[in-house]
Amino acid sequence: MNKVINILSRARRKFTVITNSYVKLRLSNNDKPNLFVFGVSSQINYGDLAISLAQSKFVQRYLKNFNYVEILDYQTSSGIKQVKKYITSDDVVAISGGGNIGNMYMFSENIRRRVVENFPNNRIVSFPQSAFFTDNREGCTELKNSSDIYAKNKEFILTAREDRSRELLENNFKNKIIFTPDIVLSLQLPIANEKRFGVLAVLRHDREKQGSVNKKQQDVLKAICKIPALKQVKQSDNNIDKPRIVKRNARQGILDKRFMEFSESKLVVTDRLHGMIFSVITGTPCVVFNNSNGKVKHSYMNWLANESNILLADDFDLSEIYEWVEVTINKSFAIPELGCLYTPLINAFKNISEVK
């Protein structure tokens, strides 16, 4: 039965993509320049949706002089045609952030290439990204292809969200590279929930899962469930169950419910980057494991190592993790203000000369 529902959901998603592939741009009706953002996610993943939400909130907060115009990932072809009709020298092109520079997610990589090729004379800024190319012939070929295409626009600025990606980009691309956290860490949420219970386990079931830590994850869950306050465990990946298109007007409501799940939990156990980030922005204690390409561990080390409610489990044994959880779940945590870390990105949009 579930298989049938899944097939029907995918068919519905495909129909929605086909019938909504044309984009009607919400152009500025005043003197504001437009900020055209390509590749905005419609995917069935809470992390991707949070990036889309955070980008729009970021522009509202820090870049008020821009009119924010988003083009969903499946609207790329129509979006390029429409933007080319209206874009001026005052307008800026942006590409949505995430973890998809590389050959692991070629759908997103091809969107980025097409945007760069179609706007060779406009400033283009990528929101924070992770980069990963496989260490084989395919990965080397796609790395060279991307490097060659990106180089066609000297004002294409890449933003790395952790140092492993920054090193890869600096060593292989001629473009300007800046360094900031994932954009979701800029979100400001309401005060965290004081009434919390149980464990929320947000664990991967996809190609980025690091197989070597799977047993340790299960051992940690079994151990901490012996703590009376943590007996209840809710298992959840960060993907939305039924494949569908998430449109802009539905994004906030879906994410509000997800953020509430985190803020109502006493503890989160995750190997998802945005499982860790959602814990930070909701003030929730979190035990985090690395993923296969290292973006989780490096993001933690670069930006969150001083956050006392986050523990990188890879560095500790089972007894140490148990002891940390037992103490930490009884504390309350302030939600950090990380806006100052995004100055390079703000400057990239505001004044190109400041980042050259």
N, C-alpha and C positions, 0 to 999 in steps of 0.2 A: 504493500500500500504506500509506504513512504517513497519507494522508488518511482511509483506512478506520479505522486504529488510533486516530486522533484523534477521529473520530466516535464510535467505541465507547467511548473514554475519557470523552468528554463525557456520553454516555448513562449510563455507570456513575456518574459524579459526580452527575447529576440524580437517579438512583435513590437514591443514598446520602443526598442532601439530603432527599428526600421521606420516606424511612424513618427518618431520624434527626433530624427537625425538633423532636421533643419533647425538652425538656431536663429532666433530673432534677438538681435543685440539691443541691450538696454543702454543706449548711447547717452552721453552727457547732454543735458538740455540747458547748461549754463556754460561758464567759461572754464570749467574744470577740464584738465586733460584726462583722457581715458586710460585705464590700466586694464588691458586685455589679458586675461589669465586662461591659458590653454591647458588641456589635460586634467581638468577638475574631475575628481573621481565620482563615478556613479556606481562604484563596485559595492559588493555585499560584505564590506569589512568595516568594522567600527573605527579602526585606526585611520583608514583612508577617508571616511566621512568626517572624522574629527579634524583631519588636515584641511579638508575643504572648508569646514566651518571656521577653523582658526585663522585661515588666510583672510577670509572676508572680515573677521573681527579685527585682525591685525591692521588691515588697511583702514578700517573705520577709526581705529585708535591712534595709529602713528602716521598715517598717510592721508589725512583728511582732504588734502588738495586734489586727490584723484577720485574719479568716478570708476568704481569697481565693476568690471564686466567679465563674467565667467562663462567659459565655453566648456561644456562637459566633454569627457574623453571621446564618446561616440559621436560627437558633433564636430570633430576636428575638420573634416573636409568642408562642411558648410561654413564653419567658423572662419577658416582661412580665407575663403572667397569673400565673405561678408566684411571681415576686418580690412582686407586689402582695398575695399571700396572706400572706407571711411578714415583709415588711420592717417594721422598727421605727424609731423616731426616732433610735436609736443607730447604725443601719446607714447606709452611704454607697453611692451609686451612682456608677459611673465609666463612661466611654466610651473605647474603645480608641483609641490614637494612630495616626498615619500621615500621609498626605498627601491626605486626601479631604474636607476641609471645602470645599464649593463645588459647582458644577454640572458638574464634569468626571466625577465618580463619584457619581451620584445614588443608587445603591443604598446606599452608606454614609451619604450625607447624609440620606436618608429614615429610616435606622435612628436616627440622632442626633435627628432631629426627633421621632420617635415616643417615644423614651425621655424627652425633655424634657417632652413633652405628658402623658405618663402618670405622671410623678413630680414634679408641680409644687411639692410641699412638702418634698421631700428635697434634701439637698445633693448636687449632681452635679459631678464633676470630670472634665474631659477630659484624658487623657494627651497628651503633646506632638503637635501637629498643624501641618501646613502648610495654608494657605487660598488658594484661587484661584477667582474667579468671572470668566467670560469677559466681555469688554468689548462686549457686545451686548444686545439686548432680553431674551433668555433669561437671560443672566447677571445683569442688573439685577433681573429679576423674582424669580429664585431667591435673590439676595442679600437682598432685602426680606423674602421669605418666611422665610428662616432667621433673620434679625434679629428679626422679630416673634415667631417661635416661641421662640427662645432667651430673649427678654426675659420670657417668662411665668414663668421661674424665676429669681428674684434671687440664688439661691445656686448657679447654674450657672457654674462657673469654667472658662474656656477657657485652654489652655496653648499658646502659639505657640512653634514650635521654630526660627524664624529671624526676623530683623527685618522682612523684607518682609511676612510673614504677620501679625506683631504690629501693624504699621502699619495693614494692612487691617482687622483685627479691632477695633482701638481706634477707628478712624474710622467704623465701621459698626455696632458692636454695643454694647449697654448693659451687658453682663455684665463681671464682673471678668476682666482678662487678666493672666496671668503668663507668664514667659519662661524656658524651659530648653532644653537640647539635646534632640535625638531620644533617646528612651528607650534605644535600642540601645547608645548610648555608655556606658550605666551597666553593661553586661555585663562580668563578669570572667571571662576565659578562661585556660586553662593557658598556661604559658610558650610563646612562639612557637617554631616549628620552626627549627632552625639549618641544616638541609640544604634549600636552596632551589634551584629551577631554572626557567628559562623565564618567559614572560609569560602572565598571565591577562587576557584582554580581555573585560570585562563591559560590553557596549554595548547600548543600547536598540534595540528594534524596534517601538515603540508610539507613542501620540499625544504623549508627552512628549519625544520626541527632537527636539533642536534641529537642524533641517536644515542651517543655515549652517555647523556645525562638522563635518559628516560627512566632508568631504574632508580636513580637518586631522587628524581622528582616524586616517584611513587613512595619511596621510603620516607621522604620528608613529610608527605601528606599523611601517611600512616602514623608517623611519630607524633606530629602536632595535633592530630585528632584525639590523642589521649588527654590533651588539655581540655578540661570540662567545657570551657567557653567556646571551643572550636570543634565540637563534635559534628555539627552540621556542615557538610561540604556541598557546594554547588559547582558542578563541572560545566565549564563554558569555554569554547574557543572565542576568538574575537571576530569570527565571521557570523553574519546574519544567516539564520537557518535556511530560509527559502530564497533561491536566486531571484532577484528582481532589480529593477531600476529604482534608485533612490533619487528623487528630484529635490531641487533646492528647498522648496517649501516644506518638505517632510523631514529634512535633515536634523533640524534643531530638536524636534520632538523625539525622534529616535535616539539621539545622543543623550538627551536629558534623562531618559529612562536608563540608559547604560551607565551614565555617571552616578545615578542613584544607586544602582547595584553595587558600585564600588564604595560609595559613601555609607552604605548600610552594612558593609562587611567589616568584621574585626581584623581580617587578614586576607591578603591576596597572594596567591602563589602563581607565578607566571614565567613563561619564556618568550613572551611577546613584548616588543619594544613599547607599544602603546598600552599594554597591560601595566608596565612599570610607570609610564607617564601618567596614565589615568589615576594611578595610586598617588602620585605626587600631587596632582592638581586637586585631589579630593582629600588629601591628608590621611591616607590609609596606609597602615603598615604593609610592607610587601617583601616577600622573598622572591628574588628574581634569578632565573637561570639564563645562561647565554644561548644564542641561537647558532645556526650553522655557519653564517657568514660574519659573525662577530659584531654586528651592529648594536646588539643589546649591551654587551659588556663594555664596548668602547664608548657608547653614549653615557653609560653609568659613570665610567672613569672620568670622562671629560667634563660632565656637567652636574652629576648627582652624587658623587662620592661623599659629599659632606651632609647629605640629607639623612638624618638619623632614623627615619622610618623606612629606609630601603636597605636591604641586605643582599649582596651578590653571593648567592649560595655556592657558586663554583669554588670560592676561596675558603670554605669552611666545611668541617665534618658535621655529621648528623647531630651529635650531642651539642655542638656549639650553636647550630641553627635552632635546635629545640630551646636552648637556654635563652637565646636572643628573642625568639617569639614569645616565650613565657613572660618576659619582662616588658617587651615593647607593646603588646596588645592592650596593656592597661594604661598606656600613655595617650595624650592628645598631641596633635602636631599642627603647627601653623603651616599654612600654604605659602610657599616661597614666592617672592616677587622677582621674576627673572627678566623683566623687560630690558634692563641695561645690557643684557647679553646679545641683543638683536641690533645694536647700533650699526654694525657693518652692513646689515641687510637694509635697514632704514636709509642709510646713506647711499646705498646702491640704487635705490629708487629715486631719492631726492636729488642727488647731485653726483653724476658719474665721475666727476673730477676728484671727488673725495676718496674714491676707492682705486684710483689708478696708481 
